[in-house]
Amino acid sequence: MWEGKEVEIFLTPEEWRKLSGVKESLKDTEWIYYPTIEGEPEQEPFFIKNQGLYKPVMYFNGNEHSLSSVNSRYPNVNIYTYVYPETIFGHNTFILYDHKLEKVIVQYNDIAGYMISPLSGLADSYRCNNSHISDGIELIEKYLN
């Protein structure tokens, strides 16, 4: 069902550049981690300066995605994550979104099985698409390079 759908491309880097007017690669930009602790983002100068160019929460496909990172040079370009380990099979998503265009650029789907390890009694997971969450985040961060 998910084979070949790990990465869903909505805009190619070339299409995004044409629509956004950005001519350069994002290779030399940083992704600023968005603190999830209440009150912290409001105290950081980067987030105070760029208020309104990002949203802490967005809904995609009926799921609440949390802001993960904001691009340092283009703060309207954000990464959103949704991790749901509450059922046996989780469909985690990582989305690169442009607020000026109001468009999803690319989405990475991470399918995992979640269970309690019988040996340790601790939560464990099995990646169904032979990747890790960090692979998805890295792909999203480098997509517009």
Order of alpha helices (4+ residues) and beta strands (2+ residues): beta-alpha-beta-alpha-beta-beta-beta-beta-beta-beta-alpha
